[in-house]
Amino acid sequence: MSKKVVVAMSGGVDSSVAAYLLKEQGYEVIGLFMSLGTCLEKLAPKRKACCSIYDARDASQVAEVIGIKFSILDFKNEFENLIAYFCYEYDKGRTPNPCIRCNQYLKFGKLLESADKLGADFIATGHYARVVHKRGQVILKKGSDKVKDQSYVLFPLTQTQLSRVIFPLGEMRKEDVRQIAREINLPIKDKLESQEICFVPGSGYHTLLKERIPERLKKGPVIDTTGKVVGEHQGYQLFTIGQRHGLKIALGKPAYVVKIIPETNTIILGSKENLYKTTFLVDEVNWISLFDNAIKPTKTLVARGNPDELLQTRLRQEADVKIRYLHKPARAKIDVIDDNLIQGRFYQPQLAITPGQASVFYRGDTVLGGGWIKEVR
């Protein structure tokens, strides 16, 4: 009897080819589409996002072409929670990453529950990442296509989830995936990639915040790094660290948002040099790989006092760290404060370390774990 796998189909090229490849490998494939359930009908069909009615149509057509079962799941309530998180983070002066939260709670959370109800052995997505089974553990690794690697957005996954995940595109290059779609003449073979947040209007996240939390958007001071008031903003929630556009303030030189202080409704502007920092705190830490050189750093190891052990522990507590999806990993020292809070310290200052974004730790191609940037020091 063939193994049954549920594929999260977004209507895009990657998930469509993933479903096709699994069917060719002999799996019993069921395509599931996560419906947002809100008013995406108002968005243009060619918008570079996912989860719209147009994407549901595309996914359904692909399923028919490759000959697999297909269903649409109503995730309206779950997406409403995701939108609430998105607005809450901006209201806290942070910059959220809803796509990672969606992976954590929906694609590999609720979708896994749906897979269980269907009696499926595995779930699969079109992510460019790999899983390796070793000594009873599941290791998350970067995708072979370094340009398309999406391991960063998968750091919250648990061993239980990873043990049932298949990434059919993990060893492939994007151009080869696109070529397969064209060779089998999938209806989405030339479809543009999803590059935007599915529930954010085409006019930008400002519009969403103005619709969802208008009472929280209040005028406040914009100051420079000396404390001098240089202007007024219409709501600190409308800004992110490193932002330069949208600032109608003439300082005689390029100015960037270097800090947001929700408690005083204040935005601080500075130079690009002011954006370079080394030290940050990370909470909601999830360690994935827990053996060999990927051992979880602990206070106990550090406190043992044996010089040789201490040296080895320090070496193990270094990692290559990404602080946003397109950030090139940089070497950092990892210090454990407690089980759910660590401090990272880059050896070289990094640009725009931003609260609310994910910090993901690597050793080579292996994802050690990650968490959410809580504070920059």
C-alpha positions in Angstrom: 0.0 0.0 0.0 1.4 3.4 -1.0 2.0 6.0 1.7 -0.4 8.9 1.8 0.9 12.5 1.8 -1.0 15.8 2.2 0.5 18.6 0.1 0.0 22.3 1.0 -0.9 23.7 -2.4 -0.8 27.4 -2.8 -1.5 27.6 -6.5 2.1 28.5 -7.2 4.7 26.7 -9.2 6.7 25.2 -6.3 3.9 23.5 -4.4 2.4 22.3 -7.7 5.6 20.6 -8.8 6.1 19.2 -5.3 2.7 17.5 -5.6 3.5 16.2 -9.1 6.8 14.8 -8.0 5.3 13.0 -5.1 2.6 11.5 -7.3 5.4 10.3 -9.7 7.2 8.7 -6.7 4.2 6.5 -6.0 2.6 8.4 -3.1 -1.1 8.8 -2.7 -1.3 12.6 -2.8 -4.0 14.8 -1.5 -3.7 18.5 -2.2 -5.0 21.0 0.4 -5.5 24.7 -0.1 -5.6 27.0 2.9 -8.4 29.6 2.2 -7.9 33.0 3.9 -11.7 33.6 4.0 -11.4 37.4 3.9 -11.9 39.9 1.1 -9.1 39.0 -1.2 -11.6 39.1 -4.0 -10.8 42.8 -4.2 -7.1 42.2 -4.9 -5.9 42.0 -8.5 -5.5 38.5 -9.9 -1.8 39.1 -10.8 -0.9 40.4 -7.4 2.3 38.5 -6.1 0.6 37.0 -3.0 -1.0 33.7 -2.1 -4.2 32.3 -0.6 -6.6 34.3 -2.8 -9.6 32.9 -4.7 -7.4 33.0 -7.8 -4.8 30.9 -6.2 -7.5 28.4 -5.1 -8.6 28.1 -8.7 -5.1 27.6 -9.9 -4.4 24.9 -7.3 -7.6 23.1 -8.2 -6.7 23.1 -11.9 -3.2 21.8 -11.2 -4.7 19.0 -9.0 -7.0 18.0 -11.9 -4.1 18.0 -14.4 -1.8 15.8 -12.3 -4.7 13.6 -11.1 -4.8 14.0 -7.4 -7.5 14.6 -4.8 -8.0 18.2 -3.8 -9.8 20.1 -1.0 -10.0 23.7 0.2 -9.7 24.2 4.0 -11.5 27.2 5.6 -8.8 28.8 7.7 -10.6 32.1 8.2 -10.4 32.2 12.0 -6.8 31.1 12.0 -5.9 33.8 9.5 -7.8 36.4 11.6 -5.5 35.4 14.5 -2.5 35.9 12.2 -3.6 39.3 11.2 -4.2 40.2 14.9 -0.6 39.1 15.7 0.6 41.2 12.7 -1.1 44.4 14.0 -0.1 43.7 17.6 3.6 43.5 16.7 3.6 46.8 14.9 1.7 48.3 17.9 4.6 47.1 20.1 7.1 48.9 17.9 8.3 45.6 16.3 8.4 44.4 12.7 6.6 41.0 12.4 7.2 38.1 10.1 3.7 36.5 9.6 4.9 34.0 7.1 7.0 32.2 9.7 4.1 32.3 12.1 1.9 30.9 9.3 4.4 28.0 8.8 4.5 27.4 12.6 0.8 27.3 13.4 -1.0 26.7 10.1 1.1 24.9 7.4 2.8 22.6 10.0 0.2 23.0 12.7 -3.4 23.0 11.6 -2.5 21.3 8.3 -0.9 18.4 10.2 -4.1 18.1 12.1 -6.0 17.9 8.8 -3.5 15.3 7.6 -4.2 13.2 10.7 -7.9 13.3 10.0 -7.3 12.1 6.5 -5.0 9.3 7.7 -2.0 10.7 6.0 1.5 9.6 6.8 3.2 12.8 5.8 2.7 16.4 4.9 4.7 18.2 2.2 5.3 21.7 1.0 7.2 23.4 -1.8 9.8 24.9 0.5 13.5 24.8 -0.6 14.9 23.0 2.4 16.0 19.5 3.4 15.4 17.1 6.2 18.0 14.4 7.2 17.2 11.6 9.6 20.1 10.7 11.9 20.4 8.8 15.1 16.7 9.1 15.9 16.7 12.9 15.3 15.6 14.9 12.3 18.0 17.6 11.1 16.7 20.6 9.2 19.2 21.7 6.5 19.4 24.5 3.9 18.0 23.8 0.4 20.6 22.9 -2.2 19.6 26.0 -4.2 21.4 28.6 -2.0 19.6 31.5 -3.7 16.1 30.0 -3.0 16.9 28.4 0.4 14.0 28.8 2.8 15.2 27.1 5.9 15.1 30.4 7.7 11.3 30.5 7.7 11.1 26.9 9.1 13.1 27.3 12.3 10.1 27.0 14.7 9.4 23.4 13.6 9.6 20.7 16.1 11.1 17.2 15.9 7.6 15.8 15.8 6.6 18.0 12.9 9.9 17.5 11.0 9.6 13.7 11.3 6.5 13.8 9.1 7.6 16.4 6.6 8.7 15.9 3.0 10.4 18.7 1.0 10.4 17.4 -2.6 12.3 20.4 -3.9 15.0 20.4 -1.3 17.7 19.1 -3.6 16.5 21.0 -6.7 17.2 24.4 -8.3 14.4 26.8 -9.0 15.0 26.8 -12.7 14.7 23.0 -12.8 11.4 23.2 -11.0 10.1 25.8 -13.4 11.2 23.6 -16.3 9.3 20.6 -15.0 6.2 22.7 -14.8 6.6 23.7 -18.4 7.4 20.2 -19.6 4.2 18.8 -18.1 2.3 21.9 -19.2 0.9 22.9 -15.8 -1.5 25.8 -16.1 0.6 27.8 -13.6 3.9 27.1 -15.4 4.6 30.8 -16.0 3.0 32.2 -12.8 4.9 34.9 -10.9 6.3 34.0 -7.5 4.4 34.9 -4.3 6.4 37.8 -2.8 3.9 39.6 -0.6 2.0 39.0 2.6 -1.3 37.4 1.6 -3.6 39.5 3.8 -1.9 42.9 3.2 -3.7 45.1 0.6 -1.8 46.1 -2.5 -1.5 49.6 -1.0 0.7 48.3 1.8 0.5 47.3 5.4 -0.2 51.0 6.4 -3.7 50.6 5.0 -4.3 47.4 7.0 -3.1 49.1 10.3 -5.3 52.1 9.6 -8.3 49.8 9.1 -7.6 47.5 12.1 -6.1 49.7 14.8 -7.0 53.3 13.9 -7.4 54.3 17.5 -3.8 53.3 18.2 -2.2 55.6 15.5 -1.4 58.9 17.1 0.8 61.8 16.2 4.1 61.9 18.1 7.6 63.4 18.0 10.4 62.5 15.6 13.8 63.2 17.3 17.4 62.9 16.2 20.1 61.0 18.2 20.8 64.1 20.2 17.2 64.3 21.4 16.3 67.3 19.3 12.8 67.3 17.9 13.0 67.4 14.1 9.5 66.6 13.1 6.2 64.8 13.7 5.0 61.3 12.8 1.4 60.1 12.3 1.9 56.9 14.2 5.0 55.0 15.2 3.3 51.8 14.0 3.8 52.9 10.5 7.6 52.7 10.7 10.2 50.0 10.9 13.9 50.0 11.9 16.0 51.1 8.9 13.2 52.8 7.1 14.1 55.8 5.1 11.1 56.5 2.8 8.0 58.2 4.2 10.0 60.7 6.2 9.2 64.2 5.1 12.0 65.7 7.2 14.9 67.7 5.8 18.1 67.0 7.9 20.5 67.8 5.1 21.7 64.2 5.0 20.0 60.7 4.6 18.1 59.8 7.8 16.9 56.4 8.9 14.7 55.1 11.6 17.1 53.8 14.2 14.8 53.3 17.1 11.1 53.1 17.9 9.9 53.9 21.5 6.2 52.9 21.8 6.1 54.0 25.5 6.7 57.6 24.6 5.2 57.4 21.0 8.6 58.5 19.7 10.7 57.7 16.6 14.4 58.4 16.6 16.3 59.2 13.4 20.0 58.7 12.7 22.6 58.0 10.1 23.1 54.7 8.5 26.1 54.1 10.8 23.7 54.3 13.7 21.9 51.2 12.4 25.0 49.0 12.9 24.7 47.0 16.1 26.2 43.8 17.5 24.2 42.6 20.5 20.6 41.4 20.7 18.3 39.3 22.8 16.2 36.4 21.4 13.2 34.8 23.0 10.8 32.0 22.1 13.9 29.9 21.4 13.5 26.6 19.5 16.5 24.3 19.2 16.1 21.7 16.5 19.4 19.8 16.3 20.6 18.6 19.6 23.6 16.4 19.1 27.2 16.3 17.8 28.5 19.8 17.0 24.9 21.1 17.0 24.5 20.7 20.8 22.2 23.0 22.6 24.3 25.4 24.7 23.4 25.3 28.4 24.3 27.2 31.5 25.3 23.8 33.1 28.0 23.2 30.5 29.4 26.7 30.9 29.5 26.5 34.6 31.4 23.2 34.9 34.7 25.0 35.1 36.9 22.4 33.4 39.1 24.5 31.1 39.0 22.0 28.2 35.2 21.6 28.5 34.8 25.3 28.8 36.7 25.9 25.6 34.8 23.3 23.7 31.5 24.7 25.0 32.4 28.2 23.9 33.2 26.9 20.5 29.9 25.1 20.3 28.2 28.3 21.4 29.2 30.1 18.2 26.9 30.1 15.2 26.3 31.7 11.9 23.2 33.9 12.5 20.6 35.3 10.1 18.6 38.2 11.3 16.2 38.4 8.3 15.4 36.3 5.3 17.8 38.0 2.9 20.6 38.6 5.5 23.9 36.9 4.8 24.7 34.8 7.9 27.3 36.3 10.2 29.3 34.8 13.0 28.0 35.4 16.5 28.6 34.3 20.1 25.5 32.7 21.7 25.1 33.1 25.4 22.3 31.3 27.3 20.4 33.5 29.8 17.7 30.9 30.5 15.8 28.2 28.7 13.8 30.7 26.7 16.2 33.6 26.3 19.6 34.0 24.8 21.9 36.8 23.9 23.6 37.0 20.6 26.7 39.0 19.9 28.0 39.5 16.4 31.7 39.8 15.9 31.1 42.3 13.2 28.3 44.9 13.5 25.3 44.1 11.4 22.8 46.5 9.7 19.3 47.0 11.1 18.9 44.2 13.7 15.1 44.5 14.1 12.9 43.5 17.0 10.1 41.2 15.9 12.2 39.5 13.2 13.5 36.0 13.4 17.1 35.2 14.4 18.1 31.8 13.0 21.3 29.9 14.0 23.2 27.8 11.6 26.3 25.6 11.6 27.2 25.0 8.0 24.0 23.9 6.2 22.4 22.8 9.4 19.7 24.8 11.2 20.5 24.6 14.9 17.4 26.6 15.9 16.3 30.1 16.3 14.0 32.6 18.0 12.5 36.1 17.8 14.6 39.2 18.3 13.3 40.8 21.5 15.7 43.7 22.0 18.7 45.3 20.4 21.5 46.6 22.6 
